[in-house]
Amino acid sequence: MPNFASLIADHDAPDFAIGAPGRAWLSYGALRDQAGYVAGALHGFGIGRGDRVAIVLPNGPEMASAFVCVAQAAVTAPLNPGYKQDEYAFYLDDLKARALVVMEGYDGPALAAALGLGIAVIRLHVRPEHAAGAFTLALDGETLDGADTAAPGPDDVALILHTSGTTSRPKIVPLLHSNVVASARNIEASLALTAQDRCMNVMPLFHIHGLIAAVSATLAAGGQVWCAPGFDALKFFTWMEEAAPSWYTAVPTMHQAILSRAPRNAEAIAANPLRFLRSSSASLPPQVFAALVETFNAPVIEGYGMTEATHQMASNPLPPRVQKPGSVGVEAGPQVRIAHEAEPRLITGTGEIVISGPNVTPGYENNDKANADNFFTVDGQRWFRTGDQGQFDADGYLSLTGRLKEIINRGGEKISPLEIDEMLMDHPDVAQVVSFAVPHPKLGEEVGAAIVLSNPATTEADLKTFAETRVAAFKIPKHIVIMDEIPKGATGKMQRIGMAEKLGLTK
């Protein structure tokens, strides 16, 4: 399995690779030159193979290019630009970062954290005449010692990320060059990407979804990735007219925000037809799936991924095969099976989803317990426990019933929060919903739901009456909180775990 550099090695030099609003395109030849320049600069600073370089940059073409280029010389470690100083201090120390890349002129909390830890600071400079994604680097202070200038190989770490840490200390996930290449190729194949495809990226580029699905898979196919400066539903259709994409990928909450603006942008949609649109990182409600198909007159490809799998594990196939709303599709790269939730064995029916394949991380770093809990071997084959519960249908399509830690246990009755979400989304006045567990002194847990309404006249009683006609009594939400906006994580996903506490329902 080749290293990351192979993803951009064979494409024609003049062809476009990276674009952005109001910027000239960066060609594949220029991107390869940029990677060579970055390697030389890092080596000159005393940083090389195996050294961890944290990157804190705004979303956009420089972030995409920095990810691609740094990974070809060292280990790239993107961090959320929205963190506070204490968070940066934790992640930089936990990663054992050797350097931090920030924009020239940056004087924020990441810089303070790096200086406090004695970590080298590298400034990224962009000039108006530069094409999208082109930049130069300068080191603050003295050169470091001991750079390994050899090119990283397939078994070297290319990308390092943390798990979300929703219920425990975040775990370090190292992803090898072979993992990244395998996953990029898997997505390229699933989406039948070619050099004629152009992805408009609105996903944050400190997260596995945007880094692998939007950037790496696109470049693997020789296509173009047009990098928006983040997600903004108000600007989405203006960007669409400038970018002229053939596809985009987003999380469900982003798709819902786009749909809310779609009626007044029908001309932009008609003038820029999409080959398909993709959804991943959280379950897409079937109602939103149907609205997207109707609005864009294009297939919706729902994927299923996670950091430990270098993103994609399953994907709904392209036409003429069937896309099933409510399903995350068929296995799409790694082997996907169902395992017993407590024992190290594969089963049929409903259970924990497990995966095995060349895109799967070799294991969490410095965490023997997590590796013992999350990996097991059967007949010489190593399987990773995803923490998700699900089942396959007769056609081999996988459906999720929820995160095992998010399943609501009401007096022994197990309730899928996804089922409650989908039921409530059938109400014509419900725009968004996230269901979650609320502590109960006798039953253990009760069902709660946070809801955004399109009609403010609808009441909590109306919603409970609606639920009574759709689900058994024990599944009806006992706590309904009507909100203007549901709290979301840094990547746009609604967070079930901790929602009851955020809403003051744990007292």
Secondary structure, DSSP 8 states (H G I E B T S, - for coil): ---GGGGGTSS-TTSEEEE-TT---EEHHHHHHHHHHHHHHHHHHT--TT-EEEE---SSHHHHHHHHHHTTTSEEEE--TT--HHHHHHHHHHHT-SEEEEETT--SHHHHHHHHHT-EEEEEE--TTS-TT--EEEEESS--S----S---TTSEEEEEE---SSSS--EEEEEHHHHHHHHHHHHHHTT--TT-EEEE-S-TTSHIIIIIIIIHHHHTT-EEEE-SS--TTTHHHHHHHH--SEEEE-HHHHHHHHHHGGGGHHHHHHS--S-EEE-SS---HHHHHHHHHHHTS-EEEEEEEGGGTEEEEE---TTS---TT--BEE-SSEEEEE-SSSSSEESSSEEEEEESTTS-S--TT-HHHHHHHEEEETTEEEEEEEEEEEE-TTS-EEEEEETTT-EEETTEEE-HHHHHHHHHTSTTEEEEEEEEEEETTTEEEEEEEEEESSTT--HHHHHHHHHTTS-GGGS-SEEEEESS--B-TTS-B--TTHHHHTT---
